[in-house]
Amino acid sequence: MSRTTFNLTLSREWIYRLIIKHEVTSRQHYTRSLQSPVVPPLESGVTIGIGYDLGHTSAAQIRRDWQPHVTAAQLNLLVACAGLRGDRARNHLASTPTLRAIVISWDRAVEVFYNAILPIHAANAVRVYRDLVRIHPIEQTAIVGSVFNRGADVSDTDRRREMRALITAIQNDDDTSMASHIRSTKRLWQNTNARGLLTRREEEALAILMPDTPLPASDLLRIQVII
């Protein structure tokens, strides 16, 4: 079976502003409050590092990504979190003190983010948005950030309708349409306590609407995806 190579070009500045900042706020906050596993609101799983949701990751992937960075005993604790989401994840974390005791340093979290986490989500984005590589780097970053947070499900359901509509908007490089679809997803959290998600979607939309001006080479991060 033939495979296709896609070369994404993201913005380092906007990776921080649209993904890292929303996942951990800042290095200082991470070091103070997020070095050990947590369970964010809603249907999140036990999360470590910079937005690495163990509940939404397979056991095999967890082993590949974290084996070089934790002890064997710690790795087994992380793998046991695969598939646990929402209250199941919260209860598991609360009842497992050895899991709560794991510490992932900021430097290690950043290393895993760029070497493992971000490429996975970039690949997921390209699988459904094949024209992603044709749009501006900041726009590519915003779409990857949205997939990072919401996943790449574009099934024909009400909850995923905007993610599905983005396929055509990206194909046409229609900034107004892309931003509108992303803003529309805020309807899903209007009556919840997830204010951070409302802010995240708005910032993604505003980034997409920025003028398509060239970025300095030092800001560009290239990720090759083969699918």
C-alpha positions in Angstrom: 0.0 0.0 0.0 1.4 3.4 -1.0 1.9 6.0 1.7 1.8 9.8 1.4 4.2 12.3 3.0 2.8 15.5 4.4 5.0 18.3 5.6 3.4 20.5 8.2 4.8 23.9 9.2 3.7 25.1 12.6 4.5 28.3 14.5 6.5 27.8 17.7 5.0 30.9 19.2 1.5 29.8 18.5 2.1 26.3 19.7 2.8 27.9 23.1 -0.1 30.3 22.9 -2.7 27.9 21.6 -1.7 24.6 23.1 0.9 24.7 25.9 -0.5 27.7 27.6 -4.0 26.2 27.7 -2.7 22.8 28.9 -0.4 24.0 31.7 -0.7 27.9 31.9 3.1 28.4 32.4 6.3 26.7 33.4 5.9 28.2 36.9 2.3 26.9 37.3 3.3 23.5 35.9 6.2 23.2 38.4 4.0 24.3 41.3 0.8 22.3 40.5 1.1 19.9 37.6 4.3 17.9 37.9 2.3 15.0 39.3 -0.7 13.3 37.6 -4.1 15.2 37.6 -7.5 14.6 36.1 -8.9 17.7 34.4 -12.7 18.3 34.2 -15.3 16.5 32.2 -14.4 13.2 30.5 -10.6 13.6 30.7 -8.3 10.9 31.9 -5.4 10.9 34.2 -3.1 13.5 32.6 0.7 14.0 32.9 3.2 16.3 31.4 1.9 18.8 28.9 -1.6 17.6 28.1 -0.8 13.9 27.9 -4.2 12.3 28.6 -3.5 8.6 29.5 -7.3 7.9 29.4 -7.4 8.7 25.7 -4.2 6.9 24.8 -3.6 3.2 24.2 -1.4 1.2 26.6 1.1 0.4 23.8 1.4 4.1 23.0 2.0 5.1 26.6 4.8 2.5 26.8 6.4 3.8 23.6 6.2 7.5 24.7 7.2 7.2 28.4 9.4 4.1 28.7 12.6 6.2 28.3 11.5 8.7 30.9 10.2 6.9 34.0 11.0 3.7 35.9 9.5 0.4 35.1 7.2 0.5 38.1 6.0 4.0 37.2 5.4 3.0 33.6 3.1 0.2 34.8 1.2 2.7 36.9 0.8 5.0 33.9 -0.3 2.1 31.6 -3.0 1.1 34.1 -4.6 4.5 33.4 -5.3 3.7 29.7 -9.0 4.0 29.0 -10.0 5.4 32.3 -11.9 8.7 31.9 -14.1 11.0 34.0 -15.0 9.7 37.4 -13.3 6.4 36.8 -10.0 8.3 36.3 -10.6 10.5 39.3 -11.4 7.6 41.6 -8.4 5.6 40.3 -6.0 8.5 40.9 -7.5 9.2 44.4 -7.0 5.6 45.4 -3.5 5.1 44.0 -0.9 7.0 46.1 2.0 5.6 44.1 0.5 7.1 40.9 0.0 10.5 42.6 3.6 10.4 43.7 5.0 10.3 40.2 6.9 13.6 39.2 7.5 14.6 35.6 9.9 17.6 35.5 9.2 20.5 33.1 12.2 19.7 30.9 11.0 16.1 30.6 7.4 17.2 29.9 8.6 19.6 27.1 10.8 16.9 25.6 7.9 14.4 25.4 5.5 17.1 24.2 7.6 17.9 21.1 9.0 14.5 20.4 5.9 12.4 20.9 2.7 14.2 21.8 2.7 17.0 19.2 3.6 14.8 16.2 0.8 12.3 17.1 -1.8 15.1 17.1 -0.3 16.6 14.0 -0.7 13.2 12.2 -4.2 12.8 13.5 -5.1 16.3 12.1 -3.6 15.5 8.7 -5.5 12.2 8.5 -8.8 14.1 8.4 -7.7 17.5 7.0 -5.5 16.5 4.1 -5.2 20.1 2.9 -3.9 21.3 6.2 -0.4 21.7 4.8 -1.6 24.3 2.3 -2.8 26.9 4.8 -0.7 29.4 6.8 1.5 28.1 9.7 -0.5 29.9 12.4 -3.7 28.4 10.9 -2.1 24.9 10.8 -1.2 25.4 14.5 -4.7 26.4 15.4 -6.2 23.3 13.7 -3.7 21.0 15.3 -4.4 22.6 18.6 -8.1 22.0 18.2 -7.5 18.4 17.3 -5.0 18.1 20.3 -7.9 19.2 22.6 -10.9 17.6 20.9 -9.6 14.7 18.9 -9.9 14.1 15.1 -13.4 12.5 15.1 -15.3 14.0 12.1 -18.3 11.6 12.3 -21.6 12.9 11.1 -23.1 13.7 14.5 -24.3 16.9 16.1 -21.4 17.1 18.5 -18.8 16.7 15.8 -20.5 18.7 13.0 -18.1 21.7 13.2 -15.0 19.4 13.1 -16.5 17.8 10.0 -17.3 21.1 8.4 -13.7 22.2 8.8 -12.7 19.7 6.1 -14.2 21.9 3.3 -13.2 25.2 5.0 -9.5 24.1 5.1 -9.7 22.7 1.6 -10.8 26.2 0.4 -8.4 28.0 2.8 -11.4 30.0 3.9 -10.3 31.7 7.1 -13.7 33.2 7.9 -15.4 29.8 7.6 -12.7 28.0 9.6 -13.0 30.6 12.4 -16.7 30.4 12.4 -16.8 26.6 12.7 -14.4 26.7 15.6 -16.4 29.4 17.4 -19.5 27.5 16.8 -18.2 24.6 18.9 -18.4 26.8 22.0 -22.1 25.8 22.1 -21.0 22.5 23.6 -19.7 24.1 26.8 -21.9 27.2 27.3 -23.7 25.7 30.3 -20.7 24.1 31.9 -17.9 25.3 34.1 -15.4 24.7 31.2 -14.7 28.4 30.7 -11.2 27.6 29.6 -12.5 25.7 26.6 -14.6 28.7 25.5 -11.4 30.9 25.7 -9.4 28.3 23.9 -11.8 28.1 21.0 -12.0 31.9 20.7 -8.2 32.3 20.6 -8.0 29.6 17.9 -10.6 31.5 15.8 -8.8 34.8 16.3 -5.5 33.3 15.3 -7.0 31.9 12.1 -8.3 35.4 11.2 -4.9 37.0 11.5 -3.4 38.3 8.2 -1.3 35.6 6.4 2.0 37.4 6.8 5.3 35.5 6.5 6.8 34.2 9.8 10.5 34.3 10.7 12.3 31.0 10.0 13.3 30.7 13.7 9.6 30.5 14.6 8.8 27.6 12.2 8.6 24.0 13.4 8.4 21.5 10.6 6.7 18.1 11.2 6.8 15.3 8.6 3.8 13.0 8.7 3.6 9.8 6.6 0.2 8.2 6.3 
